[in-house]
Amino acid sequence: MTYTGGYVVACCTECPGALGLDLVPDGALSSIPVPAGAVGDAVETAPRALLDRSHGRFCHRARMFGDGICPRCGGESTATIEVCDDHDGGEEPCSACGVTMPAVVRTTCRVCAEGGIAPGATVVSHRTPFREALAAAGVDRLGYDAFATMLRWPATVTDADGDPALRYDLPTVGGDVVVDGDLDIAVEAVADGQ
């Protein structure tokens, strides 16, 4: 883990990471903006606690954006599912979009322009059935474990009324979970025998 340019960056030394964005070191798994005052000397003295705190902050921020509220100024925010049409990612970050996920949720405040990108599940993780899936996985608070658990739920891009949507196969749900472009969640029941 490192702190550079105002970001706490979790890195893997064994893989190419999940992010291939400018100004992010090789092997980056996450890059989260954190004020310097919240970091202090924690990179050296308490890296796990800093990793947990920064990811908890990220998840809380993503949830607020998912509810249409800017966590910075309280203004109205928008969220859109951005699909990489030239996605070549998987085990390595995509050369076109810079992430391993085929789609992300981009959030933007209409007042102060605060925003960013987030994995889809993090933006709706406080809603049914995502919160129940986190609880079933033994996650009872926001932090690195919550973030890592949600990243293990891969999303596939699908269509919902002509707009991009994200489809999840959560371990606690008897059907596919679809998050549409308005961040509404629907569970599609699996027919008997399938």
Residue pairs with C-beta under 8 A, 6 or more apart in sequence:
1 8
1 9
1 10
1 11
1 43
1 47
1 50
1 51
2 8
2 9
2 11
2 25
2 43
3 9
3 34
3 36
3 39
3 43
4 25
5 23
6 33
6 34
6 35
6 36
7 24
7 31
7 32
7 33
7 34
8 30
8 31
8 32
8 34
8 39
8 50
8 51
8 54
9 24
9 25
9 28
9 30
9 31
9 32
10 28
10 29
10 30
10 51
10 55
10 144
11 17
11 25
11 26
11 27
11 28
11 29
12 27
12 29
13 27
14 27
15 27
15 91
16 26
16 27
16 91
16 92
16 93
17 26
17 27
17 28
17 29
17 93
18 28
18 29
18 30
18 93
18 99
18 100
18 101
18 151
19 28
19 29
19 30
19 31
19 93
19 98
19 99
19 100
20 28
20 92
20 93
20 94
20 95
20 98
20 99
21 28
21 31
21 93
21 98
21 99
22 98
24 31
30 55
30 58
30 147
32 54
32 55
32 57
32 58
33 116
34 54
34 57
38 53
38 54
39 50
42 49
42 50
43 50
48 144
51 144
52 143
52 144
52 145
53 143
55 142
55 143
55 144
55 146
55 147
56 141
56 142
56 143
56 144
56 146
58 118
58 122
58 147
59 122
59 125
59 142
59 143
59 146
59 147
60 71
60 142
61 71
62 105
62 107
62 118
62 122
62 123
62 125
63 122
63 123
63 124
63 125
63 126
64 70
64 71
64 77
65 71
65 77
65 79
65 107
65 115
65 118
65 123
66 79
66 105
66 107
66 123
66 124
66 126
66 183
68 76
68 77
68 78
68 79
69 75
69 76
69 77
70 76
70 77
70 109
70 111
70 112
70 114
71 114
72 109
72 112
72 114
73 109
73 111
73 112
73 114
75 109
75 110
75 111
75 112
76 109
76 110
76 111
77 107
77 108
77 109
77 110
77 114
77 115
78 107
78 108
78 110
79 105
79 106
79 107
79 123
79 183
80 105
80 106
80 181
81 103
81 104
81 105
81 106
81 120
81 163
81 164
81 165
81 166
81 179
81 181
82 103
82 104
82 105
82 106
82 117
82 164
83 102
83 103
83 157
83 164
84 94
84 96
84 97
84 99
84 102
84 103
85 96
86 94
86 96
86 97
87 94
87 96
87 97
87 102
88 94
88 95
88 96
89 97
89 99
89 100
89 101
89 102
90 100
91 100
92 100
93 99
93 100
94 100
97 104
99 117
101 119
101 120
101 154
101 155
102 155
102 156
102 157
103 120
103 155
103 157
103 164
103 166
104 117
104 118
104 119
104 120
105 117
105 118
105 119
105 120
105 123
105 183
106 115
106 116
106 117
107 115
107 116
107 117
107 118
107 123
108 114
108 115
109 115
119 150
119 151
119 155
120 155
120 166
120 168
120 179
121 130
121 150
121 151
121 153
121 155
121 168
122 147
122 150
123 183
124 130
124 179
124 183
124 185
125 131
125 134
125 146
125 150
127 185
128 185
129 170
129 172
129 173
129 177
129 185
129 187
130 150
130 170
130 177
130 185
132 172
133 153
133 170
133 171
133 172
133 173
134 146
134 149
134 150
136 171
136 172
137 149
137 171
139 145
139 146
139 149
153 168
153 169
153 170
154 168
155 166
155 167
155 168
155 179
156 166
156 167
157 164
157 165
157 166
157 167
158 164
158 165
158 166
158 167
158 178
159 165
160 178
160 180
160 181
161 180
163 180
163 181
164 181
165 178
165 179
165 180
165 181
166 178
166 179
167 176
167 177
167 178
168 176
168 177
168 178
168 179
169 176
169 177
170 177
173 187
174 189
174 190
175 187
175 188
175 189
175 190
176 187
176 188
176 190
177 185
177 186
177 187
177 188
178 185
178 186
178 187
178 188
179 185
180 186
